[in-house]
Amino acid sequence: MTSPIAYFNGQLVPVDQISISPLDRGFLFGDGVYEVIPVYEGVPLRAREHFERLQRSMDEIQLANPHTVDEWIGIVEKLLARHPGNQSVYIHVTRGVPAKRDHALPKGLPPTVMLMCFPLASPSKEAIENGVACVTARDFRWEKCHVKSISLLGNVLARQLSAEVGATETIMFRNGFLTEASASNVFVVKNGVVAAPPQDNLILLGITYDLLTRLAAEGAVKLEIRPVPEAEVRSADEVWLTSSTKEVLAVTTLDGKPVGSGKPGPVFKRMHALFQEHKAKLARRGTVAA
């Protein structure tokens, strides 16, 4: 089987030929950031916004960006020429390889840059029509969740809580308020009004989260960005997960109890339709700028 082609430090090479030094700070410390961009029929969804968020994450950890947004998009286009159809583009940037292991940030290192493609698996018809199960947990992660860091151990452990019981996600609360799920943003609906947690340091501002706020405004769906108490989540008529791979997905069971009617609700169906319409427009335009 032919190894898929990746981009590594300026070259397109088979993934199985990539070698990374054990001194790389991403390997030693998780010192790096990443992005994931969904691609529909060769067209990335909101690529520019993803790379703008990458810049914000790099700024937060004092990591110099080796490329402009347009240069990043050009690299993605070269990679996608080798990977047609629906793909998920993974972008991984670490601080690079220092002369010695030291916690202090070294200066002047060229970063390690890798991009890979994976087939994009959108939510199944069954998941869209029936919703998914989630569990809840205390948010035990650090206080810079707005940085899309490759140091994902907290998210891994949170996700494992749901994996162990066959659920799709772990929805987390900090000090009595909703933050996010282990790999998704979370929206709730009560009496037809959508609410989402504020865009602060306790959540990762998802590109899909941001897109949904825009689609809600365009589709006349009332949406509020504000602190969401845990009790409101547990009594919600609807709960949704959003991410680059999940798109927008209804949660119909939470900690073994039905959410609302136990079926995807009318506001979810409206938002899901708006999202699919946006994807269709993107494909027709055939541009990363959509």
Buried (B, 14 or more C-beta within 10 A) or exposed (E): EEEBBBBBBEEBBEEEEBEBEEEBBBBBBEBBBBBBBBBBEBBBBBBBBBBEBBBBBBEBBEBBBBBEBEEBBEBBEEBBEEBEEBBBBBBBBBBBBBEEEEEEEBEEBEBBBBBBBEEBEBBEEEBBEBBBBBBBBEBEBEEBBBBBBBBBEBBEBBBEBBBEEEBBBBBBBBEEBBBBBBBBBBBBBBEEEBBBBEBEEBBBBBBBBBBBBEBBEEBEBEBEEEEBBBEBBBEBBBBBBBBBBBBBBBBBBBBEEEBBEEBBBEBBBBBBEBBBEBBEEBBEEEEBEB
